[in-house]
């Protein structure tokens, strides 16, 4: 496969049973084959997307000492600012050439979860930063819920199987800034080859090229999507839950050609995480004689903490 498949969420949302089934098959087969799709018909408007990029750019243009005042110790970077080079891919010594921010869940009607999650960090210098970020968060979360409903049906589960886990889940919206490259990177790249931790990732259109996906033949494929599309991929939690039926594909963000080192890159992924109590035990629907159970039982919270330590974000 040389390109990631395109799908339209409007098919799933339609009242036409054939269109709905077409979407279920297309996205399910794409996630078995390459783990990525480009999706249109989602809930994030162009205007909201543009407003968020404007706010994010303003934040990352703040002086270094102001940004660092929003870096919170002891929470593994789960909220607020994470400074340049602090995160590295699993198994990599070199830090990625990026800085980022995390917006997290605003819990509704669940005091236990409200106490469990860190509070969002408010940026005083940019009045609309948090408001715009959380508006985008909710639209991406809504899109994720419907994508997971389609995948539940593809796997053979109840359509709303994932709802109870992702509504009020520990999802993260991560605006990322890859600054201009000012010197030889010495083995570091903007984001080293990795798989995502979570159930699914929804990626808003990036400001520059660079994202590549590793296909089954071991070839790196540039990911291109139209401006109105989200790129959505399977994460390690969903791969584990489905006993490798759905693929968490390795991807990376490569450095640009040397003559474009002076250009920054912005990217905003939404990482769909479940509540920490969700069991990631391989689903019986995905275990057969030819595909026996591959993974040990674990909860989403245990798996997340394990991976945050591997990434160097949690000590």
C-alpha positions, -999 to +999 in steps of 0.1 A: +000+000+000+015+033-011-012+057+002-034+058+033-071+052+024-097+080+026-130+076+043-160+098+050-176+099+085-208+112+068-213+076+055-214+062+091-236+090+103-261+086+075-294+067+080-285+046+050-275+011+063-254+003+032-234+036+035-229+029+072-217-007+066-194+006+037-177+030+062-173+002+088-157-021+063-134+006+048-120+018+080-117-017+096-098-031+066-076+000+064-067-004+101-059-041+095-037-032+065-018+000+074-033+014+106-040+049+091-069+066+073-076+102+061-111+111+073-134+139+062-170+146+075-157+151+111-169+177+136-139+201+137-147+232+116-120+249+094-126+281+114-119+264+148-089+247+134-074+280+121-082+297+154-064+270+173-033+272+151-033+310+156-034+306+194-008+278+195+016+299+174+012+328+197+020+306+227+051+290+213+063+325+203+063+336+240+097+340+256+113+308+268+111+318+305+074+324+303+068+290+286+089+272+312+068+288+340+040+265+327+060+233+330+047+213+359+069+188+377+058+154+388+029+147+363+048+132+334+040+162+312+003+153+311-008+189+314+008+222+305+042+228+288+070+203+280+102+220+269+123+213+238+141+179+236+126+164+267+106+136+251+124+108+232+109+078+214+110+044+231+146+031+228+161+064+216+187+084+235+183+116+215+154+139+225+130+148+197+134+182+182+101+196+196+083+214+224+046+208+232+016+217+253-011+193+267-048+201+271-066+174+291-101+162+300-125+185+317-145+158+336-183+160+338-203+144+367-176+121+380-158+133+411-135+103+413-120+110+378-119+147+384-096+140+414-075+115+394-066+138+364-043+168+367-060+201+362-055+220+330-029+248+331-042+283+323-021+306+301-024+342+314-007+359+285-031+346+257-067+351+267-083+327+242-057+300+243-074+277+267-110+283+255-100+276+219-080+245+228-109+230+248-134+237+220-112+218+196-107+191+222-144+184+224-150+183+186-121+159+182-133+138+211-168+136+195-152+125+162-132+098+180-163+084+197-180+078+164-149+063+148-146+039+178-183+030+174-176+020+138-146-001+149-166-018+177-191-030+150-162-041+128-148-062+156-182-077+165-189-057+197-218-036+207-217-003+188-213+018+220-187-006+236-161+021+239-184+050+250-181+042+287-143+042+285-136+073+264-163+096+276-145+114+305-114+094+294-078+106+299-075+120+263-049+146+255-048+174+229-011+181+221-001+212+201+035+206+190+061+231+178+091+219+158+113+250+158+137+258+129+167+236+129+198+257+137+226+232+135+234+196+126+209+175+146+234+147+154+210+118+150+179+136+164+148+140+143+116+160+148+099+128+160+117+095+160+099+063+147+073+053+173+038+039+178+012+059+197+003+047+232-035+053+231-066+038+214-067+061+183-050+094+174-067+122+154-042+145+137-052+180+125-035+191+093+001+200+100+017+232+089+044+214+069+052+180+055+073+154+073+050+127+087+058+092+073+042+058+079+060+024+077+040-001+056+041-039+057+069-040+031+091-019+054+087+012+031+083+047+046+053+064+030+047+102+032+013+109+047-006+135+028-042+146+036-065+172+022-070+203+044-105+192+054-093+157+064-081+144+098-054+117+097-065+090+122-044+061+133-045+031+156-026+033+189-009+005+209-038+002+233-062-007+205-037-030+189-033-048+222-070-050+229-077-065+194-048-090+197-030-074+167-061-074+145-059-037+141-024-023+136-006+004+155+017+014+127+052+028+133+054+065+121+079+094+124+083+130+115+115+135+095+136+166+093+130+188+063+156+193+035+185+214+047+173+244+027+141+243+048+157+241+082+148+277+089+110+269+087+091+258+119+065+231+118+033+229+139+012+199+144-018+191+167-027+155+175-056+144+197-047+112+216-078+093+226-072+076+259-097+056+279-103+058+317-074+042+335-095+013+348-103+000+313-089-035+308-068-039+277-071-077+279-073-092+244-109-094+233-123-129+229-136-118+195-100-114+184-086-147+197-087-177+174-067-210+170-047-193+142-043-161+162-039-171+199-037-145+226-004-124+223-005-101+253-007-103+291-036-087+308-031-050+318-052-019+325-050+013+304-036+032+334-008+006+341+001+006+304+002+044+302+025+047+332+048+020+318+051+039+285+055+073+300+085+059+319+099+045+287+096+079+270+114+096+297+085+118+308+078+099+341+107+090+365 
